[in-house]
Amino acid sequence: MGLEGPVVSHPRTLIVVDRGAQAAVVETYAALAGGVYWTNAVTEAVVGEGARLELFRVQREGPESFQVATTHSRQERDSYLALHVVAVGAALARHDVSTVLDGAGAELILNGLYLLSGAQHADHHTVIDHAQPHCASHEFFNGVLAERARGVFTGRIIVRPGAQRTDSKQTNNNLLLSTEARADSQPQLEIYADDVKCTHGSTVGPIDQNQLYYLRSRGLSPEAARSILTYGFGAEILDRMRHPDVRARLDRLVRERLGGG
C-alpha cells in the first residue's frame, strides 16, 4: 500500500543500561512502501558504571525518502559501548553522532559503513568527547560510493583539559567505484591535555590496481575481482561487530547491496 502523500515521523528512543548490566539493541529504519517521506529520529543511550552495550543502527529507507537523525550517548566509569552505524538507503540522509566518555576507564567503539549508489547523498557528522581521563575510543568509517553518489564524513575528537591518558583513533576510508562519485572527508582533533595518544586519517580513491591485478593473476574475472575487493571493504567494518547473529544478517544485506553472492 503506497503512501497517500508526503509524511513525516519523529521516532525517539531512550536506552538506559544500568550499572553492571549488558545489552544488545538493533535499531532499524526501513520502508514498507514507496513514496516520499521524512524520518526525523533521535536516539539516546546511557551506559552505566561497568555496563556494556552493543547498539546497531541500520538505515535502509526507501529510495525517495529523507532522513535526519541524531544519536547521543553518555558513558560512565569502566563502561563499554560499541555503536555500529550502517546506511544503505534514503535519497538524502544525515546522521549526527555525539558521544561523551564521562567516566574514567570508559571504552567506545564507533563503526560506520555507508553503501551508496545512484544519486544518493549521506552525511555523517560525529563527535567523540573525552571528558574524563584513562578512556579509549576507536572510530572506523568506510564508504563505498557508486555512480553519482556522494558521501560526507566529518569526525571530531575532543580531549578535555584533565583527560590524561586518552587513547583515541579515527579513520575514514572511501572507495569510489565511479569517476562521478564523490567523497568529502574531514577528520579533526581538539586536544587540551598533554599525556594522550591520538591519531586520525582518511583515504579517498578507486580500487587498488595492484590488488586487482593480483586477483586476476589467480584466474578471477575482472568482475569477480572487483566484487571481492568491494565486499572486503565493507566486511572490514562488519568484522568488528561482536554479536554473531546480527553480523550475519548485515553481511547478507551488504552482499545484496553490492550484488555479491
Buried (B, 14 or more C-beta within 10 A) or exposed (E): EEBEEEEEEEEEBEBEBEEEEEBBBBBEBEBEEEBEBBBBBBBBBBBBBBBBBBBBBBBBBBBBBBBBBBBBBBBBBBBBBBBBBBBBBBBBBBBBBBBBBBBBBBBBBBBBBBBBBEEBBBBBBBBBBBBBBBBBBBBBBBBBBBEBBBBBBBBBBBBBEEBBBBBBBBBBBBBBBEEEBBBEBEBEBEBEBEEBEBEBEBEBEEBEEEBBEEBBEEEBEEEBBBBBBBBEBBBBBBEBBEBEEBBEBBBEBBBEBBEBE
